[in-house]
Amino acid sequence: MLAVVGARPNFVKMAPVTEALAARDGVAVRLLHTGQHYDTALSGGFIERLGMPDPDANLGVGSGSHAEQTAAVMEGVEAELQSDPADLVLVAGDVNSTMATALAAAKLNIAVAHVESGLRSGDWTMPEEVNRVVTDRVSDLLLCTSADAVENLAGEGITEVVALVGNTMIDSLFRILEGTDRAAVLAAQAVEPAGYVLVTLHRPALVDDPDRLGEVVEVLGELAASLPVIFPAHPRTVARLVDAGIPVPAGLRLADPLDYAEFIALEAGARLVITDSGGLQEETSAMGVPCLTYRDNTERPVTVELGTNTLVGVDPEALRAAAREALAEPPPTDPPQIPLWDGHAGPRAAEAALSFLAR
């Protein structure tokens, strides 16, 4: 088998699957990193802590337009599969590398298994939505995180071969969180458990609009008047703040991006998380941390229905009201129980892949 990853979330989602496969006799899995994103957090033992070996090869694709990245990944994956054929290609998530790999393998008539299949936001302005739909259409084995994903695929006429295995990202979350000194991470940020708000906002529709970005920063500044607000901001977001002349309010702490272990430690200890990320909706729900998603839609409705996530839209007034309401309520005492988000999705996904090959 060939497992292909392109960005940090892919590693987190794929690691439990490849580890479970590697534990089976007679199963060989090669790991290919497309290099779509260079991430320093992938060094320093992070991959090893996930239970994953270092990649066997790196295409070094790097940044570029969607078309440039897709083309480069397709060329590289095609060459890899021609020189070292595989019975099954594993992809995860919804980045450009995921879709490009699936297309390259499908055109070589090699079976594709998609980890985290069936998620839908219904928002075609999101590149991730295009990637999800295309990947699912050319995949032969569709591994789903939740029942709504299975229903989405059925609504598109895809019923074979679909397997509900659970959320492999939660496997990695539990594993890394267990081995992280959470108290030390919070101490380094000078915050107390349940005594701060954690923020991630990165989508271009927000950060590239000076008016919208300024309105959100104003809301965050109001929250920061009562408790610390930590915002690990991408350099691109910081540049947009500077270019637009948006002042950073007192108490709003702009921080450099954190490695995965540090970040989830902060997530686990937060009183509230505000995000426009998909993965954080899942992580906060698994840990029982209240989350406000600053978007009009979500491809992870199970986090709203069964988890701790609230979809607030993109009106800053709605964000302000939702944040005040969330902070006025006592925090959850226990994490919600989401079916199959139990830390054992990786072995189930591996078993589904092996059963597919056996058929």
C-alpha positions as CSV (number, residue, x, y, z in Angstrom):
1,M,0.0,0.0,0.0
2,L,1.0,3.6,-0.5
3,A,-0.2,6.2,2.1
4,V,0.1,9.8,0.8
5,V,0.1,12.9,3.1
6,G,0.5,16.6,2.2
7,A,0.0,18.7,5.3
8,R,0.0,18.3,9.1
9,P,-3.7,17.4,9.4
10,N,-3.1,14.5,6.9
11,F,-0.4,13.1,9.2
12,V,-2.7,13.3,12.2
13,K,-5.5,11.5,10.4
14,M,-3.4,8.9,8.6
15,A,-1.1,7.9,11.5
16,P,-3.5,5.6,13.3
17,V,-4.4,3.8,10.1
18,T,-0.8,3.2,9.0
19,E,0.2,2.1,12.5
20,A,-2.6,-0.4,12.6
21,L,-1.7,-1.7,9.1
22,A,2.0,-2.0,10.0
23,A,1.1,-4.2,12.9
24,R,-0.4,-6.8,10.6
25,D,1.8,-9.6,9.3
26,G,2.6,-9.4,5.6
27,V,1.3,-5.8,5.1
28,A,3.8,-3.3,3.8
29,V,2.9,0.4,3.7
30,R,5.0,3.1,2.1
31,L,4.6,6.7,3.2
32,L,4.9,9.5,0.7
33,H,4.9,13.2,1.7
34,T,4.0,15.5,-1.2
35,G,5.5,18.4,0.6
36,Q,2.5,20.6,-0.1
37,H,3.0,22.4,3.2
38,Y,6.4,22.8,4.9
39,D,5.7,22.6,8.6
40,T,8.4,22.7,11.3
41,A,6.0,20.9,13.6
42,L,6.5,17.8,11.5
43,S,10.1,17.6,12.8
44,G,11.4,17.2,16.3
45,G,9.9,13.8,16.9
46,F,6.3,14.8,16.1
47,I,5.8,12.1,13.5
48,E,7.3,9.5,15.8
49,R,5.0,10.5,18.6
50,L,2.1,9.8,16.2
51,G,3.4,6.3,15.8
52,M,4.3,6.9,12.2
53,P,7.7,6.4,10.5
54,D,9.4,9.2,8.7
55,P,8.2,9.4,5.0
56,D,9.9,7.1,2.6
57,A,9.9,10.0,0.0
58,N,9.1,13.7,-0.2
59,L,7.9,15.2,-3.5
60,G,8.8,18.7,-2.3
61,V,5.9,20.3,-4.1
62,G,5.7,23.4,-1.9
63,S,3.4,26.3,-2.2
64,G,1.7,27.6,-5.4
65,S,-1.7,28.1,-6.9
66,H,-4.3,25.3,-6.6
67,A,-3.6,24.3,-10.2
68,E,0.1,24.3,-9.7
69,Q,0.0,22.2,-6.6
70,T,-2.5,19.8,-8.1
71,A,-0.5,19.3,-11.2
72,A,2.8,18.8,-9.4
73,V,1.3,16.3,-7.0
74,M,-0.3,14.4,-9.8
75,E,3.0,14.2,-11.7
76,G,4.9,13.1,-8.6
77,V,2.4,10.5,-7.5
78,E,2.1,9.1,-10.9
79,A,5.9,8.6,-11.2
80,E,6.0,7.1,-7.7
81,L,3.3,4.6,-8.6
82,Q,4.8,3.7,-11.9
83,S,8.2,2.9,-10.3
84,D,6.8,1.3,-7.2
85,P,3.2,0.0,-7.8
86,A,0.7,-0.4,-5.0
87,D,-2.4,-2.4,-4.5
88,L,-4.2,0.4,-2.7
89,V,-3.5,4.1,-2.2
90,L,-4.6,5.7,1.0
91,V,-5.4,9.5,1.2
92,A,-6.9,11.5,4.0
93,G,-8.8,14.8,4.4
94,D,-9.4,17.5,1.8
95,V,-6.2,19.3,0.9
96,N,-5.0,19.6,-2.7
97,S,-2.6,16.7,-2.3
98,T,-5.5,14.5,-1.3
99,M,-7.5,15.1,-4.5
100,A,-4.5,15.1,-6.8
101,T,-3.3,11.8,-5.4
102,A,-6.7,10.2,-5.8
103,L,-6.9,11.4,-9.4
104,A,-3.4,10.2,-10.3
105,A,-4.1,6.7,-8.8
106,A,-7.5,6.4,-10.4
107,K,-6.1,7.2,-13.9
108,L,-3.6,4.4,-13.3
109,N,-6.5,2.1,-12.3
110,I,-5.1,1.7,-8.8
111,A,-7.7,1.5,-6.0
112,V,-8.0,4.5,-3.7
113,A,-9.2,4.6,0.0
114,H,-10.3,7.9,1.3
115,V,-10.0,8.5,5.1
116,E,-12.5,11.1,6.3
117,S,-14.9,10.6,3.4
118,G,-18.3,12.0,3.0
119,L,-17.9,15.4,4.8
120,R,-19.9,18.1,3.1
121,S,-20.3,21.9,3.8
122,G,-22.4,22.6,0.7
123,D,-20.2,25.6,0.2
124,W,-18.6,25.4,-3.3
125,T,-16.5,28.6,-2.7
126,M,-14.3,26.5,-0.3
127,P,-11.5,24.7,-2.2
128,E,-11.8,21.9,0.4
129,E,-15.3,21.2,-0.7
130,V,-14.2,20.6,-4.3
131,N,-11.4,18.4,-3.1
132,R,-13.7,16.3,-0.9
133,V,-16.3,15.7,-3.6
134,V,-13.8,14.9,-6.4
135,T,-11.8,12.6,-4.1
136,D,-14.9,10.7,-3.0
137,R,-16.1,10.3,-6.6
138,V,-12.9,8.5,-7.7
139,S,-12.3,6.5,-4.5
140,D,-13.0,2.8,-4.2
141,L,-13.2,2.6,-0.4
142,L,-14.8,5.4,1.5
143,L,-14.0,5.5,5.2
144,C,-16.4,7.8,7.2
145,T,-16.1,9.5,10.5
146,S,-19.8,9.8,11.4
147,A,-23.3,8.7,10.2
148,D,-24.0,12.0,8.5
149,A,-21.1,11.4,6.2
150,V,-22.5,8.0,5.2
151,E,-25.8,9.7,4.5
152,N,-24.1,12.4,2.4
153,L,-22.6,9.7,0.2
154,A,-25.8,7.8,-0.1
155,G,-27.5,11.1,-1.2
156,E,-24.9,11.3,-4.0
157,G,-25.5,7.7,-5.1
158,I,-22.4,6.3,-3.4
159,T,-23.2,3.3,-1.3
160,E,-20.3,0.9,-2.2
161,V,-17.8,0.5,-0.6
162,V,-18.6,2.7,2.4
163,A,-17.4,1.9,5.9
164,L,-18.3,3.9,9.1
165,V,-15.1,3.6,11.1
166,G,-15.0,6.7,13.2
167,N,-12.7,9.6,13.5
168,T,-9.0,8.7,13.2
169,M,-7.9,12.2,14.0
170,I,-9.3,11.7,17.5
171,D,-7.0,8.7,17.9
172,S,-4.0,10.9,17.4
173,L,-5.5,13.7,19.6
174,F,-5.8,11.3,22.5
175,R,-2.4,9.8,21.9
176,I,-0.5,13.2,21.8
177,L,-2.5,14.7,24.6
178,E,-1.7,11.9,26.9
179,G,2.0,12.4,26.4
180,T,2.0,16.2,26.7
181,D,2.7,18.2,29.9
182,R,-0.4,20.4,29.7
183,A,0.4,22.3,32.9
184,A,3.8,23.3,31.5
185,V,2.2,24.5,28.2
186,L,-0.3,26.6,30.1
187,A,2.4,28.0,32.4
188,A,4.5,29.0,29.4
189,Q,1.5,31.1,28.2
190,A,0.9,32.4,31.8
191,V,-2.7,31.2,31.8
192,E,-4.8,29.1,34.1
193,P,-7.0,26.2,33.2
194,A,-10.4,27.4,31.9
195,G,-9.1,30.9,32.3
196,Y,-8.6,32.0,28.7
197,V,-10.1,32.0,25.2
198,L,-8.2,30.3,22.3
199,V,-8.7,31.7,18.8
200,T,-7.8,30.4,15.3
201,L,-9.0,32.3,12.2
202,H,-7.4,31.8,8.9
203,R,-9.9,31.5,6.0
204,P,-9.2,34.0,3.2
205,A,-12.8,35.2,3.2
206,L,-12.2,36.6,6.6
207,V,-8.5,37.6,6.8
208,D,-8.4,39.1,3.4
209,D,-11.3,41.5,4.1
210,P,-10.0,44.4,6.2
211,D,-13.5,45.4,7.4
212,R,-14.5,41.9,8.5
213,L,-11.1,41.2,10.1
214,G,-11.3,44.5,12.0
215,E,-14.7,43.8,13.3
216,V,-13.7,40.4,14.6
217,V,-10.6,41.8,16.2
218,E,-12.8,44.3,18.0
219,V,-14.9,41.5,19.4
220,L,-11.9,39.6,20.5
221,G,-10.6,42.8,22.2
222,E,-13.8,43.1,24.2
223,L,-13.4,39.5,25.4
224,A,-9.8,40.2,26.3
225,A,-10.9,42.9,28.7
226,S,-12.2,40.2,31.0
227,L,-9.8,37.2,30.4
228,P,-6.8,36.5,28.2
229,V,-7.4,35.8,24.5
230,I,-4.6,33.8,22.8
231,F,-4.5,34.0,19.0
232,P,-1.8,31.9,17.3
233,A,-1.9,33.8,14.1
234,H,-0.4,32.7,10.7
235,P,2.1,35.2,9.4
236,R,-0.2,36.0,6.6
237,T,-2.9,37.0,9.0
238,V,-0.5,39.2,10.9
239,A,0.5,40.9,7.7
240,R,-3.1,41.6,6.8
241,L,-3.6,43.3,10.2
242,V,-0.5,45.4,9.7
243,D,-1.4,46.3,6.1
244,A,-5.0,47.3,7.1
245,G,-3.7,49.3,10.1
246,I,-5.9,47.3,12.5
247,P,-4.7,47.8,16.0
248,V,-4.3,44.8,18.3
249,P,-6.3,45.5,21.5
250,A,-4.8,45.1,24.9
251,G,-5.2,41.6,26.2
252,L,-5.4,40.0,22.8
253,R,-2.2,38.0,22.5
254,L,-1.0,37.4,19.0
255,A,1.3,34.3,19.2
256,D,3.4,32.5,16.7
257,P,1.9,29.3,15.4
258,L,2.3,26.4,17.9
259,D,3.3,22.8,17.3
260,Y,0.4,20.3,17.5
261,A,1.1,19.1,21.0
262,E,1.3,22.6,22.5
263,F,-1.8,23.7,20.6
264,I,-4.1,20.8,21.7
265,A,-2.9,21.3,25.3
266,L,-4.1,24.9,25.0
267,E,-7.3,23.6,23.4
268,A,-7.9,21.2,26.2
269,G,-7.5,23.9,28.9
270,A,-9.4,26.7,27.2
271,R,-12.7,28.1,28.6
272,L,-13.8,28.8,25.0
273,V,-12.4,28.2,21.5
274,I,-13.3,30.5,18.6
275,T,-12.4,29.2,15.2
276,D,-13.1,28.9,11.5
277,S,-11.2,25.6,11.2
278,G,-12.9,22.2,10.6
279,G,-10.5,20.1,12.7
280,L,-10.9,22.2,15.8
281,Q,-14.6,21.6,15.8
282,E,-13.9,17.9,16.1
283,E,-11.1,18.2,18.6
284,T,-13.0,20.5,21.0
285,S,-16.0,18.3,20.9
286,A,-13.9,15.2,21.7
287,M,-12.4,17.1,24.7
288,G,-15.6,18.7,25.9
289,V,-14.4,22.3,25.3
290,P,-17.1,24.9,24.1
291,C,-16.4,26.0,20.6
292,L,-17.8,28.8,18.5
293,T,-17.4,28.3,14.7
294,Y,-17.3,31.6,12.9
295,R,-18.7,30.4,9.6
296,D,-22.1,30.1,7.9
297,N,-21.7,26.3,7.4
298,T,-19.9,23.3,8.7
299,E,-18.9,20.0,7.1
300,R,-19.0,18.5,10.6
301,P,-22.6,18.8,11.8
302,V,-22.2,16.0,14.3
303,T,-20.1,18.4,16.4
304,V,-23.1,20.7,16.6
305,E,-25.7,18.0,17.1
306,L,-23.7,15.8,19.6
307,G,-20.7,17.9,20.5
308,T,-19.8,21.2,22.0
309,N,-19.7,23.3,18.8
310,T,-22.0,26.2,18.0
311,L,-22.2,27.6,14.4
312,V,-22.6,31.3,14.8
313,G,-22.4,32.6,11.2
314,V,-20.1,35.5,10.2
315,D,-21.9,38.4,11.8
316,P,-19.6,40.0,14.4
317,E,-22.6,40.8,16.6
318,A,-23.7,37.2,16.6
319,L,-20.1,36.2,17.6
320,R,-20.2,38.8,20.4
321,A,-23.5,37.5,21.7
322,A,-22.6,33.8,21.4
323,A,-19.2,34.4,23.2
324,R,-20.9,36.3,26.1
325,E,-23.5,33.5,26.4
326,A,-20.9,30.7,26.3
327,L,-18.7,32.4,29.0
328,A,-21.7,33.0,31.2
329,E,-22.6,29.3,31.3
330,P,-20.7,26.8,33.4
331,P,-18.3,24.7,31.3
332,P,-19.2,21.1,30.5
333,T,-18.3,18.6,33.2
334,D,-17.7,15.7,30.8
335,P,-16.9,15.4,27.1
336,P,-19.9,14.4,24.9
337,Q,-20.1,10.8,23.6
338,I,-19.8,10.8,19.8
339,P,-20.2,7.3,18.3
340,L,-16.9,5.8,17.3
341,W,-14.8,8.8,18.3
342,D,-13.2,6.5,20.9
343,G,-9.5,6.4,20.0
344,H,-9.8,3.2,18.1
345,A,-10.9,4.3,14.6
346,G,-7.4,3.6,13.1
347,P,-7.7,-0.2,13.6
348,R,-11.2,-0.2,12.2
349,A,-10.1,1.7,9.1
350,A,-7.1,-0.7,8.7
351,E,-9.4,-3.7,8.9
352,A,-11.8,-2.1,6.3
353,A,-8.8,-1.6,4.0
354,L,-7.6,-5.2,4.4
355,S,-11.1,-6.5,3.9
356,F,-11.5,-4.5,0.7
357,L,-8.3,-5.9,-0.7
358,A,-9.3,-9.4,0.3
359,R,-12.5,-9.0,-1.8
